[in-house]
Amino acid sequence: MKPALIGSFILAVVLFSGVMLHAQPRVSTKVLSGVTPADEGVKEDVPYLNAVSINPLGLIHSFAYIQYEQKLSHKNSFTARLNFLSREIDGDQNSALGAGGSYRWYLYPGYATDGLFAGPAVDLLFWQWEKGKENISATFVNVGGELGFKWSNNQYFIEPVFVLQFSFGKAETENGIANSYGDGFEPALRMNFGLKW
């Protein structure tokens, strides 16, 4: 992996860490200290602090991930996910492993982790591509945002998410030839099914 990609990944980790450190205290801390959502002029909160989800419909396109979400405040959460992709393109086998995440602001009805949300998202994917007799390694960085809505029934939820990310990276062949490229903006619609606790 080249310095620019390592730098992008480190920057993403630092930004996520900074956001988490400067977020408002979690609901459980406020409740223990005697401060309630009513005292702060916000809507009554939901009792769940964590969620895990999968995107089973993505398996149709050989794209799967498992995602963890943690509530940071009444209106905010962050997600972290592990990605897997495997497909055949023009007769050549492709596969990718990666990780990503997002930071969410819950906009309506105004408390995490239910309702309308939006926020920045980033993913890092490591590709292996068998093009004929040649093996190609590629690294993608996808940076953009997401907009979604979480419908909950007690602990269970469905979460359609529209994602728009700019994708860029570098491919390298076995003989050391490298090509930089950018795939531009890539829209995606994901459907997450999950459980909160």
C-alpha positions as CSV (number, residue, x, y, z in Angstrom):
1,M,0.0,0.0,0.0
2,K,1.4,3.4,-1.0
3,P,1.9,6.4,1.3
4,A,-1.1,8.3,0.0
5,L,-3.4,5.5,0.8
6,I,-1.9,4.8,4.2
7,G,-2.3,8.6,4.9
8,S,-6.0,8.5,3.9
9,F,-6.6,5.5,6.1
10,I,-4.8,7.1,9.1
11,L,-6.7,10.4,8.5
12,A,-10.0,8.6,8.6
13,V,-9.1,6.8,11.9
14,V,-8.0,10.1,13.5
15,L,-11.2,11.9,12.4
16,F,-13.4,9.1,13.7
17,S,-11.5,9.1,17.0
18,G,-11.8,12.9,17.3
19,V,-15.5,12.8,16.7
20,M,-16.0,10.1,19.4
21,L,-13.9,11.9,21.9
22,H,-15.8,15.2,21.4
23,A,-19.3,13.7,21.3
24,Q,-21.8,14.4,24.0
25,P,-21.8,11.8,26.9
26,R,-23.8,8.7,26.3
27,V,-27.4,8.5,27.5
28,S,-26.6,6.0,30.2
29,T,-24.1,8.4,31.8
30,K,-26.7,11.2,31.8
31,V,-29.3,9.0,33.3
32,L,-27.0,7.9,36.1
33,S,-26.1,11.5,36.9
34,G,-29.8,12.4,37.2
35,V,-30.1,14.3,33.9
36,T,-33.0,13.2,31.8
37,P,-33.8,13.9,28.2
38,A,-36.7,16.1,29.4
39,D,-34.3,18.3,31.3
40,E,-32.4,19.0,28.1
41,G,-35.4,19.8,26.0
42,V,-35.0,16.8,23.8
43,K,-37.5,14.0,23.0
44,E,-37.8,11.0,25.2
45,D,-35.0,8.6,24.3
46,V,-34.9,5.0,23.3
47,P,-33.1,2.6,25.7
48,Y,-30.8,0.9,23.1
49,L,-27.1,1.9,22.9
50,N,-25.8,-0.7,20.4
51,A,-26.9,-2.3,17.1
52,V,-25.6,-4.9,14.7
53,S,-26.9,-5.4,11.2
54,I,-26.3,-7.2,7.9
55,N,-27.1,-6.5,4.3
56,P,-28.5,-9.9,3.1
57,L,-29.9,-8.4,-0.2
58,G,-26.3,-7.5,-1.1
59,L,-25.5,-11.2,-1.4
60,I,-27.4,-11.1,-4.7
61,H,-24.5,-9.0,-6.0
62,S,-21.9,-10.9,-3.9
63,F,-21.4,-8.0,-1.6
64,A,-21.8,-8.6,2.1
65,Y,-21.0,-6.7,5.3
66,I,-21.6,-6.8,9.0
67,Q,-22.0,-3.5,10.7
68,Y,-21.9,-2.4,14.3
69,E,-23.5,0.9,15.5
70,Q,-22.9,2.6,18.9
71,K,-24.9,5.5,20.2
72,L,-22.9,8.5,21.3
73,S,-25.6,10.9,22.3
74,H,-29.3,11.6,21.9
75,K,-28.7,12.6,18.3
76,N,-25.5,10.9,17.2
77,S,-24.0,7.5,16.6
78,F,-21.0,5.9,14.8
79,T,-20.8,2.7,12.8
80,A,-18.0,0.4,12.0
81,R,-18.3,-2.4,9.4
82,L,-16.4,-5.3,7.7
83,N,-16.9,-5.6,4.0
84,F,-16.6,-8.6,1.6
85,L,-17.1,-8.7,-2.1
86,S,-16.7,-11.5,-4.6
87,R,-17.8,-11.4,-8.2
88,E,-16.9,-12.3,-11.8
89,I,-16.4,-9.3,-14.2
90,D,-15.9,-10.0,-17.9
91,G,-15.0,-13.6,-17.1
92,D,-12.3,-12.7,-14.5
93,Q,-12.7,-13.4,-10.8
94,N,-12.6,-10.4,-8.4
95,S,-12.7,-10.4,-4.6
96,A,-12.3,-7.7,-2.0
97,L,-12.0,-7.4,1.8
98,G,-12.2,-4.2,3.7
99,A,-13.4,-2.1,6.5
100,G,-15.4,1.2,6.9
101,G,-17.6,3.3,9.0
102,S,-19.8,6.3,9.3
103,Y,-20.9,9.1,11.7
104,R,-24.6,9.7,11.9
105,W,-26.8,12.6,12.9
106,Y,-30.4,11.5,13.6
107,L,-32.6,14.2,12.2
108,Y,-36.2,13.0,12.7
109,P,-37.8,12.4,15.1
110,G,-34.7,13.7,16.7
111,Y,-33.1,11.0,18.8
112,A,-30.7,8.1,18.1
113,T,-31.1,5.3,17.0
114,D,-34.4,5.6,15.2
115,G,-35.7,7.6,12.3
116,L,-34.0,9.7,9.6
117,F,-30.2,10.0,9.7
118,A,-27.4,11.4,7.6
119,G,-23.6,11.7,7.8
120,P,-20.2,11.1,6.3
121,A,-19.0,7.6,5.4
122,V,-15.6,6.0,4.5
123,D,-14.6,2.6,3.3
124,L,-11.2,1.0,2.5
125,L,-11.2,-2.1,0.2
126,F,-8.3,-4.4,-0.8
127,W,-9.0,-6.1,-4.1
128,Q,-7.5,-9.2,-5.8
129,W,-8.3,-9.4,-9.5
130,E,-7.3,-12.4,-11.7
131,K,-7.2,-10.9,-15.2
132,G,-6.4,-13.7,-17.5
133,K,-3.1,-15.1,-16.2
134,E,-2.2,-12.0,-14.4
135,N,-2.9,-11.2,-10.7
136,I,-3.7,-7.6,-9.9
137,S,-3.9,-6.1,-6.5
138,A,-5.8,-2.9,-6.0
139,T,-6.7,-0.7,-3.0
140,F,-9.8,1.5,-3.1
141,V,-10.7,4.4,-0.7
142,N,-14.4,5.4,-0.9
143,V,-15.3,8.7,0.8
144,G,-18.7,10.2,0.8
145,G,-21.9,10.2,2.8
146,E,-25.1,8.3,3.6
147,L,-28.8,9.1,4.1
148,G,-31.1,6.5,5.6
149,F,-34.1,5.7,7.8
150,K,-34.3,3.2,10.6
151,W,-37.7,1.6,11.3
152,S,-37.7,-0.3,14.6
153,N,-40.0,-2.8,16.2
154,N,-38.6,-3.1,19.7
155,Q,-35.1,-4.5,19.3
156,Y,-35.5,-5.4,15.6
157,F,-35.1,-2.9,12.7
158,I,-35.0,-2.4,9.0
159,E,-32.7,0.3,7.6
160,P,-32.7,1.4,3.9
161,V,-29.6,3.5,3.3
162,F,-28.6,5.5,0.2
163,V,-24.9,5.9,-0.1
164,L,-22.9,8.2,-2.4
165,Q,-19.2,7.8,-2.3
166,F,-16.2,9.0,-4.4
167,S,-13.9,6.1,-5.2
168,F,-10.2,6.3,-5.9
169,G,-7.2,4.1,-5.6
170,K,-4.3,2.3,-7.2
171,A,-3.8,-1.1,-9.0
172,E,-0.5,-2.9,-9.1
173,T,0.4,-6.0,-11.2
174,E,2.8,-8.8,-10.2
175,N,5.6,-7.2,-12.3
176,G,5.3,-3.9,-10.3
177,I,3.4,-1.8,-12.8
178,A,1.1,0.5,-11.0
179,N,-1.8,2.6,-12.3
180,S,-3.7,5.3,-10.3
181,Y,-7.3,5.7,-11.1
182,G,-10.5,7.2,-9.8
183,D,-13.9,5.8,-10.5
184,G,-15.9,8.9,-9.6
185,F,-19.0,9.0,-7.6
186,E,-20.7,5.6,-7.0
187,P,-24.3,5.6,-5.7
188,A,-25.6,2.5,-3.9
189,L,-28.8,1.5,-2.1
190,R,-28.4,-0.8,0.9
191,M,-31.0,-2.6,3.0
192,N,-29.8,-3.5,6.5
193,F,-31.6,-5.8,8.9
194,G,-30.5,-5.8,12.5
195,L,-30.9,-6.1,16.2
196,K,-30.5,-3.4,18.9
197,W,-29.6,-3.9,22.6
